[in-house]
Amino acid sequence: MPRILPKLIVLFGLLLYVSTAFKPYEDTFLTTSQSKLLQGLKELESTTAELHKALSERNLKEAQRLFHKSRRVFKTHEFLLEYFHHSSIKKRVNGAPLPQIEEKVADLNVMEPQGFQRIEELIYEDAIDWTETAKLAKKLNQEISAIKDYQPRIPLYDRHIIEAMRFEIIRIYTLGLTGFENPASDSTMREVLYAFQSLKEPAIHYAARAGVPYKKSIEKLFNAGIKHLQNADFETFDRLAFLKEVSDPIYKQLLEIHLALGIETFEEVNTAPVTTNYSATSLFDINLLNKDYFLQLRASEITPAQVELGKLLFFDPALSYNNALSCSSCHHPDKAFTDGRAKSLSNDSEHEVDRNAPTLVNALFSGAYFHDLRAGKIEMQTEHVMANPQEFNVRPLELADKLKESSEYVALFEKAFPGIKDPIQPRTMKTSLAVYVSSLVSWNSPFDKYVRGESETLSASAQSGFNIFMGKGACGTCHFAPNFNGIVPPFYDDTESEVLGITKTNDTLNLVLDEDEGRYRNGKRAEQAEHFRFSMKTPTIRNIELTGPYFHNGAYPTLEEVMWFYNRGGGQGLGLDIPNQTLPSDQLGLNEKEISDVIAFMKSLTDIDGLQSTPENLPDFDNDPSLQNRKPVIY
């Protein structure tokens, strides 16, 4: 027995060492991280309460000081707060200072803007509405208190922290550095630094666990990033260099660390598709945005037969009631699937429809479709085109019966949708067209290749233009990277529309507001809000070199004219009465060289390689001579 006792003591010591050296190491960090988050929420609750008090007492200097103190606390913990409380943060803490509509309700319910961004807007106005601003500060404090009380109920895991850091890297780059959150003050770069610095400690912790090389590399990247950001000037900051040297490398390395540690990712935990592919290694990764989320049919289930069938349908005028109009009538492959017209032609080839044809390249990546966002899924686009008397003017069931008269189409549908009895039906027609459109993806432009390190060629003018676009020009605050449209990062689960004050023509001596009320008249009762009057979807600027004339009405034939319009502050800046304009009416002050550079950057996003092929022939109809030997509609 005396000999066994020392061995048992040694064994117990080894077990104790193992248990304390490994598992508690993780638990301690997670416990400490949760504790820091809760302490930050307590501090934020306190500072917003003080902010409310200062505003109630009409002490402007103190209110502004406390506002920026609160923002620093918020930014320090933003990555986890946004990860766990995105909906609350967006609606009541840090959303854009614009009215919102309550989602997923049948009727109209407008929520007035609130939170940090709205308060900042008010406390920097010449004449402050003290009562309203104090009221907003109180609401903000109450929301922070609610989040603070709920946070302890949420378990914190390693994957949460790493995933939250990766989302924050995208948020910092796309929303922080663009000035999206701070239009009223000069605190943009300071707040970006707060948010960026907050990631350093947890990143180094996980890098150290993954191995010394990871720790050295990630620490070097964060030190370089902090050096970039310290004392940085908003207008002159080199965003392109930061992307290539800091932001993208950190985004990639955090993924490598995550996988090296064998920690599960949300893709392994959740079965429902999400907007982004976690395996992406760059903001401009070809696969950053996830097709599975934006399509009703998962991309992994799409077959070449379905894409080919959709392509035939896309170019076939037999889809219209008079066999005169196809999808390709208004979406020409050589023009990035637009038609080069101010407004597209109707099915009689004489009259125009109300708007022009937007590009279909990368159109999949959106939360709603058409200029007025009336279709919630890409598959629904076909329904609207079929029903429109000026377009296909045909009922889906009637079209299905028509296609059944072609034995070739019957065979193609059977091949594309095996196992489905009577495969030619409205659902399969919509699906086929949607999967073809979803194949029109463009992520290999000269700019994409340059930022991913696949090419060393990008003109100095385009590089300068990107920095202006994402900074001084404020273009990136509406046209969000990487698709440069209105889909909002970093979760890409919301699509914005804007009121620009678009004029009827480009006649500078006779500027009149275009009468198209856009989203306000899209047929959705829940969106018939006054702030949506004249609001149009923010389109992608990818391939913009090929998609003129511009805006929904084609009023501006050239990019130079478009830049003139924005540089002057849109319709309101040009003197039109548009009280709900969301585009800031202040002039941007861009000079001719800067405008030329922005255009050079936009042209560097041109890429339609591999997207221009068209069918040689279309399926014949067995008993209709008028539909024999017809060719695809190509203009």
Secondary structure, DSSP 8 states (H G I E B T S, - for coil): -TTHHHHHHHHHHHHHHHHHHSHHHHHHHHHHHHHHHHHHHHHHHHHHHHHHHHHHTT-HHHHHHHHHHHHHHHHHHHHHHHHHHHHHIIIIIS--SS-EE-TT-SS--EE---SHHHHHHHHTSSS--HHHHHHHHHHHHHHHHHHHHHGGGS---HHHHHHHHHHHHHHIIIIITTTTT-SSSS-HHHHHHHHHHTTHHHHHHHHHHH-HHHHHHHHHHHHHHHHHHTT--TTT--HHHHIIIIIHHHHHHHHHHHHHTT---HHHH--S--SB-TT--STT-TTSB-HHHHSSS-GGG--HHHHHHHHHHHT-GGGSTTS---HHHH-BGGGTSB-SSSS-B-TTSSSB-SS-----TTTTSSSSBSTT--BSSTTHHHHHHHH-TTTT---HHHHHHHHTT-HHHHHHHHHHSTT-SS--SHHHHHHHHHHHHHT-----SHHHHHHTTS-----HHHHHHHHHHTTTT-GGGTSBTTTTBSB-TTTT--B-EE----BSS--TTS--B----BGGGSS-GGG--GGGTTBEE----TTGGGS-SBSTT--B-SHHHHHHHHHTTHHHHTT---TT--S--S-----HHHHHHHHHHHHTT---TT-----S-----TT-GGGTT------
